[in-house]
Amino acid sequence: MNGLQGTLLAVLLSLVSTAGYALAAVAQSRLASSTHGGSGALRALLARGQWWSSVGLNAAGALAHVAALHYGPLTLVQPLGALTLVAALPLGAHYARRRVTRAEWRGALWTLAGLVGLISVTGPATPGDALSPREALVVAAVTALLIAALASGGRRRPGRGRGLGHATASGIASGVGSALTQTLTAALARELPGGPAAWWQTALIAVLISAFAVGGLLLSQTAYRGGLAAPLAVVNLSNPAAAAVIGVALLGETFRAGVWGWLVAAAASAVAARGVVLLTTGPGALPVPPNAPSPSPVVASGQPLPLPRTDEATTVPAASPATAPAAVVG
């Protein structure tokens, strides 16, 4: 296979990966609009076929992404993966039976531009080393504490603020999981810095990768209760950001192009943040199941209707026509 054929195959696989991730996000968002929190939420979620479909779509997207990296360069595949947000936005609006607003398109394009700019300068100019087993365990412990803080803080925020907190935690979990996967691969190939890892260290890293993968998926499911576009944008931004922090802090990596790379990364982050703000302040309607009934305006506030007391007289003083209460039709 020549270079042109490999590039075309990488582009095709990247688009397949993008479609898989976008469909999975829409499926999770629709599930979030029809499920509620509580002790039995996870059990109810696992009993839904739509949930397992979203898991399969996420897995298919990940496999297609890995295959695309095999045939094409990272500088081509990673920006194409950022198209997930652009693909998910019209899909979510279609299932919600509404149109994508101009504000949402502007927010998506701003976020996409910032994400592509951030990806273009992140990652090492030369391949970096993997984390040592000790570093991997420290990173996992710190990340677990950070995710717990974000998740608990999100519970105290209503609506969209809660969704963005869980989305940030989900993206961080996925980014750290990717870094640990690199360590696991090096451990299995016996190419870790400092010598081979003990068997229990390799097994523990594998367990941590599984925990972060499952945790990231469940956190994104919770995040989509606050909408689709803004949480998805935050997930896609916090994932490479977490990986970049690990690379710069522990692997000796730096942004490409030196000082200019840092400036580009800062500008791209500001552009992406502008996009997220536009998506957050937009309509933000949750995708709802087709033919879902509209909530009654009487009970839309979520407060129960007051019931009459039977121990009181039912007669009321006569009132003028201007102040008489409207009759309630049984």
Phi, psi and omega in degrees: 000124181281178184296320180294317178296319178297319179295316179297320178294322178296319178296316180298315179294325178295320178292323175297317178298317179299317179297319179297313179295320181294314179297322178295318179296319179295318179298318179295322180295319178294324176295319181297329181283346182246002178239161181233159178286173181135176184295330182263009184294316182294318179297318178295324180294316182292340179274356182266128177296329179296327177295313180292332174295318178294324176297316179296321178294320176298317179295318179296320177297320179294317180296318179295325179294316179297318179296322179296322178294335178289328184258342183227164181286157179299325182294341177265317188287317184297313177299324178295327177295337179290349179288356180305318181296316181295325179284322184287331184298306178292329178296314178297320179294324178298313181290332177277357179059051176212173179261151175286126182281164178297322179298321179293319178297317178298316178298319179296318182291320176298315180296318180298316179298316178294320180294317178296319178296321180292317180294327184294337182247355177271164183090155184283149172292330172236153183304133181269165177282161176276162174292147172285162178305320180295316178297321180298318180292322178295315179299318180297318180294315180296319179296320179299319178294319180294318179296319179298320179294317179294319181292317180291323176293326178294329180294335181273354179255131179279156168061232189292327178299321176296318181297321181290326176296314178292327178294319177298316179297321179296315179296321178296318179300318180291320179295318178292323176300322177295318179296320178291328177296321176299321178293319179297318178299317178293325179293318179293328177274001180057044180236025179288147174296137181088003177106172182298151178270153174293157184298324182289331176292317178297317180295321180294321178296321177298319178295319179296321177299316179297319181295317180291324179295312180293317180297318178297321179293316180291324178294320177294324177300317178291324182296326184288355171292340178265013181126180180250306191294308184296312177300320179296321177297318181293321177300314181291336179274317184287337179297300178294332179295317178297317179296322180293320179298317179296317181296317182288319186282325190240337186252006178071018179276168177209167177290145178297152177070019172063231183298322179297325177297320177296320179294319178296319179297319179295317179294319180295323178296320179294319178297314180296321178298321176299319178296319179296321179297318179297319180291326181287323182271000177284192181304316176061028181289137178286138171298129182246155178301146179302145178064021178290134181291148178282142179293146179292135180297339181289324184248015183295334181286350180086000181268137180291148178290139179291139178261142179291145178275136183276347182268006180246155178296143184269352179279144179235153178298149178296141181236156178291157180303332183284337184245000182291137178291148179292142179288140178264120181280126182287000000 
